[in-house]
């Protein structure tokens, strides 16, 4: 009886095993033979499934490890990580600001070279001078070996370059300011107006060039311009400067004034009835310096006016751009070109 039971158990186990094996075997229906055929598993497919399974398991394990390591991080480590992430973000923002500042500085450099320095007749700053001092030695080696060394090193280098260029540009602007002040001073100093205003002017009697001497009747170089006006007509300084002579001791000029305007320019005002300035006195353009007269070698009341540059007399008609319109200048030019007799 026990033997019979044992055989039955063996048969049952065998049947279960066979059914399990059959469950693992898959079939497909063949329409040609009208029968079921066994699906053969290829080794390549088995290998592929094994590899994909292994990779999936590895990926899941890696993700789990990362999450688990984050979970296992201490509060201090989490704080340090947040701080590092925050620093990285700040470096990225700093890099953007450096790039924007570099762009603005580049525009300023272009205006400096192509506008400001051209206007004030100064040489442009070479590109090599603006970017000098950053080649050769690796001065950022101390920043190497860290997790974000490249980012930190680039930001530090860009800041250094920007700082150096700003120093160069700052010095250049200081020079431009100095040139502007000097230009303003020069423009104020160079003779630019008539010494006698049009409302008091009778006429322009004689211009610059070869003229007949009123006393000898011989042709003589007339080194200035003669303005006929009533005696006592005001005479004005034609530019900023310093009075270097105010006396009546010069032969032929009678009472006269000479003003040194700097930059090689000197103006002379002759035949005055009276001068109201003294030697070494500073004057501004338009200041009253005396009155028209006929002292010295003169035929009638008038002002003899000269402009000298580096010791040489030059035509004063080129220095009235500050007080004459285009029509008035053309009219004066026609009169000045006429050869006649001077008044002194």
VENGI-V330472 format. One record per residue. RES is the residue in one small letter. PSI is psi as a letter, one per 40 degrees, with the letter a starting at -180 (999 if undefined). Layout:
[[RES	PSI] [RES	PSI]]
//
This chain:
[[x	d] [x	d] [x	d] [x	d] [x	d] [x	d] [x	d] [x	d] [x	d] [x	d] [x	d] [x	d] [x	d] [x	d] [x	d] [x	d] [x	d] [x	d] [x	d] [x	d] [x	d] [x	d] [x	d] [x	e] [x	h] [x	i] [x	i] [x	i] [x	h] [x	h] [x	d] [x	d] [x	e] [x	f] [x	i] [x	h] [x	i] [x	h] [x	h] [x	h] [x	h] [x	i] [x	d] [x	d] [x	d] [x	d] [x	d] [x	d] [x	d] [x	d] [x	d] [x	d] [x	d] [x	d] [x	d] [x	d] [x	d] [x	d] [x	d] [x	d] [x	d] [x	d] [x	d] [x	d] [x	d] [x	d] [x	d] [x	d] [x	d] [x	d] [x	d] [x	e] [x	i] [x	i] [x	d] [x	d] [x	d] [x	d] [x	d] [x	d] [x	d] [x	d] [x	d] [x	d] [x	d] [x	d] [x	d] [x	d] [x	d] [x	d] [x	d] [x	d] [x	d] [x	d] [x	d] [x	d] [x	d] [x	d] [x	d] [x	d] [x	d] [x	d] [x	d] [x	d] [x	d] [x	d] [x	d] [x	d] [x	d] [x	d] [x	d] [x	d] [x	d] [x	e] [x	c] [x	d] [x	d] [x	d] [x	d] [x	e] [x	f] [x	i] [x	h] [x	i] [x	h] [x	i] [x	d] [x	d] [x	d] [x	d] [x	f] [x	i] [x	e] [x	e] [x	i] [x	b] [x	h] [x	g] [x	e] [x	f] [x	d] [x	e] [x	e] [x	i] [x	e] [x	i] [x	d] [x	f] [x	d] [x	d] [x	d] [x	d] [x	d] [x	d] [x	d] [x	d] [x	d] [x	d] [x	d] [x	d] [x	d] [x	d] [x	d] [x	d] [x	d] [x	d] [x	d] [x	d] [x	d] [x	d] [x	d] [x	d] [x	d] [x	d] [x	d] [x	d] [x	d] [x	d] [x	d] [x	d] [x	d] [x	d] [x	d] [x	d] [x	d] [x	d] [x	d] [x	d] [x	d] [x	h] [x	h] [x	e] [x	i] [x	i] [x	e] [x	h] [x	i] [x	d] [x	d] [x	e] [x	h] [x	d] [x	i] [x	h] [x	d] [x	h] [x	a] [x	h] [x	a] [x	h] [x	i] [x	h] [x	h] [x	e] [x	d] [x	e] [x	e] [x	i] [x	h] [x	i] [x	h] [x	h] [x	e] [x	a] [x	i] [x	h] [x	h] [x	h] [x	i] [x	i] [x	h] [x	e] [x	h] [x	i] [x	h] [x	i] [x	h] [x	e] [x	i] [x	i] [x	a] [x	h] [x	h] [x	e] [x	i] [x	g] [x	a] [x	f] [x	e] [x	h] [x	h] [x	d] [x	e] [x	a] [x	h] [x	i] [x	h] [x	h] [x	h] [x	h] [x	e] [x	i] [x	f] [x	e] [x	h] [x	h] [x	i] [x	h] [x	h] [x	i] [x	f] [x	i] [x	d] [x	i] [x	i] [x	e] [x	i] [x	i] [x	i] [x	e] [x	h] [x	h] [x	i] [x	i] [x	h] [x	e] [x	i] [x	h] [x	e] [x	a] [x	i] [x	i] [x	a] [x	f] [x	i] [x	a] [x	g] [x	i] [x	d] [x	i] [x	h] [x	i] [x	h] [x	h] [x	h] [x	i] [x	h] [x	h] [x	h] [x	f] [x	e] [x	h] [x	h] [x	i] [x	h] [x	e] [x	e] [x	e] [x	f] [x	e] [x	e] [x	e] [x	e] [x	i] [x	i] [x	d] [x	d] [x	d] [x	d] [x	d] [x	d] [x	d] [x	d] [x	d] [x	d] [x	d] [x	e] [x	h] [x	h] [x	a] [x	h] [x	i] [x	e] [x	999]]
//
